[in-house]
Amino acid sequence: MLRRSAWTLLVFLAFTSFLSGCSDVFHTLSNPPAERDLKITLGGFLKGGNEQQTIDGVCGTEPARNVVNCDIYNGLPNWKLTEVVICITWYPYSESEIRYFRQRVSIFPLTTASLSMRIGAQLPADTSIFGKTQQHWSWLVFSAKGIPEPSPRN
């Protein structure tokens, strides 16, 4: 009888320990980290971060020049990007030729993701002078949002 009671108590303690661990997991899942505005400088750097912490990438157009395709690199080791705002401008430059495009993304730290934007305009064609191509439009990451990611463990 004493053995059965000890066994029952042991099973009960193990089960309650399991449930308390599960409640931590359920609490984490039901309360994910809040999305935060990230302060991004003109060069795509995280304000207050080092020069390796940057949001960068490459963008190009399709032949019709009304769609911009980008590969965006998240060089922020402790942030999962959830949103980026891309600023596109073209020549001849004026205030009316700046467009901002908000894109919801899911880019984990130190990875690259592709995004595509219909821009509602046709970008000017590139020109070639003495074999060198001159692009008449540019882009930059204007702002970003993200959620904290735990540092990778070694």
N, C-alpha and C positions, 0 to 999 in steps of 0.2 A: 504494500500500500504506500509506504513512504517512497519507494522507488518510482511508482506511478505518479505521485504528486510532484516529485522532483523533475521527472520527465515532462509533465504537463507545464510546470513553471518554466522550464528551459525553453520549450516550444513557444510558450506565450511571450517570453522575453525576446526571443529571436524574431517572432512575428511583429511585435510592437517596434522593435529596432528597425526592421525592414520598412514598416509603414512610416516611421518618422523620417527615414531616408527618402522615401517616395514623396512625402509631403514637401520636402525641400525641392525635389525635382519639379513637382507640380507647381509649386510657388514660383520657381524660376520660369517655367513655361508660361504661366498665366501672367507674369509681370516681366516681360522682356525689357531690356535696357531701353531707355528713352532715346529717340533720335535727337541729335544735336547739330546745330549749325557749326560748321568748321570754318575757321578764319583762314582763307586762302589768299596769299599775296599774288601780285601780278605775274610772277614767274611760276605759279602753281605750287608754291611751297606752303606748308602748314606754318602759320604765324607762330613764332616761338619754338618751332622745331629746327632740326638741323637741315643741312642742304641735301641730304639723302631722302628726307621725308617730303615727297612731292607727288602731285597728281599730274601725270603727263600722258603723252600719247601721240598718235598721228591721225590726221584726217585727210580725206580725199573726196572727190566728187564722182558721180556717175556721168556718163557721156552727156546727158541732158543738162547737167550742172544745177539741178534743182533738188538733189538729194545729197546730203553729206554723210559719209560713213566714217566712223571713228573707232579706233582701238584705244581705249583709255586704260592706262596703267595706274593702279593704286599702290603707290610707294609708301603709304602710311602703315607702319607695321602694327599699330594698335587700333586701327579703325576699319570697319566694314562700311564701304560707301553705300548709301541708300538713294542718293540723289545727286546729280551734277547739273549745273547750269552752264551751258556752253554759249559763249559770245562769238558771233560771226560778224565780220565787217568786210567791206570790199571797196575797191577803188573805182571812181573817185570818192574819197571818204567824205561823209557828212553825217551829222547826227541821225538823219533818217535812214542811213544805211548800216545801222547797228541792229542786230537782232539777237535776242536771248532765247534759248531753248532749254526748258526744264525737262530733264529725263530721269525717270525713276530707274534705278539700277540696283544691282546686287553684286558688288565687286569686293571680294574678300581681300585682306591685306596681301600685298606683294604678288598680286595677280592682275591679269588683263582681261577686259571684257569688250565686246563689240557693241556699238549702238549706231542707229541709223536715224536721220532726221530729214523729213521733208521740210524745206525751208520756205516755201511759198514765194520764191523768187528764183531768178536764174542768175547764178554767179557769172561774172565776166570770164571770158576765155583766157587761158594762159597765152603768153606770147613767147617767142623764141628769138633771141638776139645773139648772133654769133655762136649758135649752138647751146646757149644757156637759156633755160626756161625761166621765165618770170611769172610768178603767180600773182594775181591781182585781188586776192582775198586772203584773209587770215582768220584764225580762231584762237581761243584760249578758254581755259576753265575759269569761269567767273566766280562761282561759289560751289559749295558742296555741303551735304549733310551726311551724317554717319552715326553708327552706334559703336561703342567701345568693344573691342575684341580683346580677350585675354592674351597676354604675351605667350608665344609658343614656348613650350618647355623642352629643354635639351635632354 
